[in-house]
Amino acid sequence: MNQLNQHASEAIEQIVKEADLGGREPDGKIGLLLALIAGLWSIFQVWYASPLPFTLGAGIFNDTEARAIHLAFAVFLSFCAYPAFQNSSRKVIPITDWLLALVGAFCAAYLFLYYKDLAMRPGLPSRMDIVVGVLGVAIMLEATRRAMGFGMLLTTGLFMAFVFLGPYMPEAVQHRGASVSRFISHMWLTTEGVYGVALGVSVQFIFLFVLFGTLLDIAGAGNYMLQVSLATLGHLRGGPAKVAVVSSALNGIVSGSSVSNVVSGGIFTIPLMKRTGYSGVKAGAIEAASSVNGQIMPPVMGAAAFLMVEYVGIPYSEIIKHAALPALISYIALFYIVHLEALKYDIQPLVRERQPTWQDRLLGWALGISGTFIACVAIYYAITAVQAVAGEATAWALAALAGISYVILMAYSARYPDLPKNDDIDVNVQDIQLPLPWPTVRAGLHFFIPVVVLLWALMIEELSPGLSAFWATVTTIVMVLMQPILLSIFRPDGTLQTLTQGLFQGASDLWRGLVLAARNMIGIGVACASAGLIVGVITLTGMGLMMTDFVELVSAGNVLIMLMLTAVICLLIGAGVPTTANYILVATLMAPVIVELGARSGLVIPLIAVHLFVFYFGIMADVTPPVGLASYAAAAISGDDPNATGWQATWYSLRTTVLPFVFIFNPQLLLIGVGSLLEVVLVCVTGTIASLLFAAATMKWFRTRCTWPEVGLLLLATFLFFRPDWVIDQIAPKYVSAPAADIYKVADTLLEDEWLVVGIAGENIDGNLLTKTVAIPMGKGASGRERLRDAGVTLIQQGIDFEVANVKFGSRAKKLGLEQGYKIQELKLPNPHRPSQYWVFLPALLLGVSVWRMQGQRIKKLEK
């Protein structure tokens, strides 16, 4: 890399290896063996996700067996890939690590190896079971320390200690404790602990999405996203910073890791930002803040997002729909922030060889947007037409369509030179040659085929995330394998002269992708298993109920204070725990608390809003000092102080941290409760304006530097745009009461996924009377009674009263706090006389325009 000295390059490379891959790279036969085992793990995961085992009637594994095999691979590789200590060899695997790897893999695979025996004696562990479980937990803790660090080990250890110290704890958190036998049985021999939901999601969803992204990156998609961003935005004021923002958003499709996202783009963008006028701290902070947000960007969000499918109980396509607008708003606001920084420091744009006129730019954007729209429409109708014509052969017909499209696009792009890579561009030269937009875009149109497959399977066909990722991954495997072969055909004078060389290169790239994806999954697999230990402690001791009482006491029942406390807990836990484990822990411990206390306060909080709240603050730990790994990686590239970089990135991330508080109270930001297309557009536009005004207020710069009164006006306008409902609440209540006897009559008028808001009352486990407000999302069915039953709720009528007879386990109604025996006190119907909250946007807009005009007048006076 031309822009970095050798020492800095090695330091950056080591950061990525230590954070994502383990850091150990043995040579020779041992290295080959390690790669072989990693590759076999990827092959097993693809086999498990495919329909082939059921088609062939062989190699079928149930969920528990697959989890055991998955964990065995993760534990074995964690001791081979992660050195014991900082000063341990990165080339040699000592005999102790081999021993720990083999014993740990056996203990992890115990549920698979002795599945039938264990199934015959549930709850009656033998001495062998206990010994294996104790060894497994101990080795699991050491794997956690190596892969996740002391923070995760300490957190897990404290939770485990809580199990055995229960009788000696203060009265508020006291419990009777558990024996070693019961603890091991719960944690290691059932699916309540290590082999629980988190590890199941890692097996079913996460691995395939990591493999999908890794293969796309090896094919060149990551570099393509960066070059497209550079071509379309590099010539703007603050262009390199804007390239960092947009390329990180696009790279979120490829990479689920904040650190690798920082390094893949930051190696090029950070030095370029410094050269154009940004300080090293600001350049690193911009890259860190934008790279971290890659985890909230659909369609492939960070690994923790796939856990929401299980925790929230809705399809991944719904999670994408709800998460899309906040993610876009966050990136637009960061784009605006870097623009304001460019204005502040008078950073000039990079100059193209031929500077386009405004007419050229307008024409280019018009053609680009219209071309994208036409392409999307053409793809949709082409696939729909194939489905209509092909009938039972649809799968083969669509595969043929994808293959033909890929060959055509490869033939087209092969006519032009390959895009330059990051380390091929020297940012130290006087005039950097910016690529032109269309030649850059056309060079990688084939990269969109796997993304189209993924989105179609998720959003249109509504397949499971695992099956959607499988078909997208298979598409990417074919792409990686065939790309060098097709280049050798369409470029006979290129570097690949023969089909044999092309085939060898494709196979080599594919194998490298399989190995690299498995290496990337080691930490995630171990984190999910360790988080399972913590979740097991919570279910074994009843800590969740204790936490509800504790948080209610500390927050005095105030929902805002409770949310702030939850955000702080996420950040504190995230200081030593990776995003995935952080989400599992806080979602298990705190999400039910937020739902419960919100319901007791009469606040209707959608479950997805609670989990996105936890998720957002979980990823913030990657930038916040003192252990924000993304900030450390960015600082290593910029050569500046990592703590200063982290604090600056945290300041830039304020526009992201405010969004969770907004969509908890105003779920329209998640496109919940939004009816017509006009409402959707209005919510999108006003939400974006609010985030831009908030960014201007925090940067103290709008058209020029802001005075404190102007900052206050901008913040007030931001609040009015984000929370128009609060203003209207002061005028008229959101709901009016209706008798519970009308519940079926009201339910008959509601459609699927619409809310039936009810006030309920009942006794908790301690015998205390509680009243709560619960919004039951309606299910499918011809009548209101059927839609309620599909949502998981069965009611029984006693005179004019209705009581909850049953709540289906795992249903959304159960997750929202509805319990058997609770009485329906009242219905809460939308207030028909309540003014539209959208009227509040007018004074909000007036405030923003007023500040704009005041600053314009001040600029004119200064110019005179």
Summary of the structure (lengths in Angstrom):
residues: 864
radius of gyration: 27.8
end to end distance: 48.5
largest distance: 89.8
contacts: 3062
relative contact order: 0.09
helix: 70%
strand: 5%
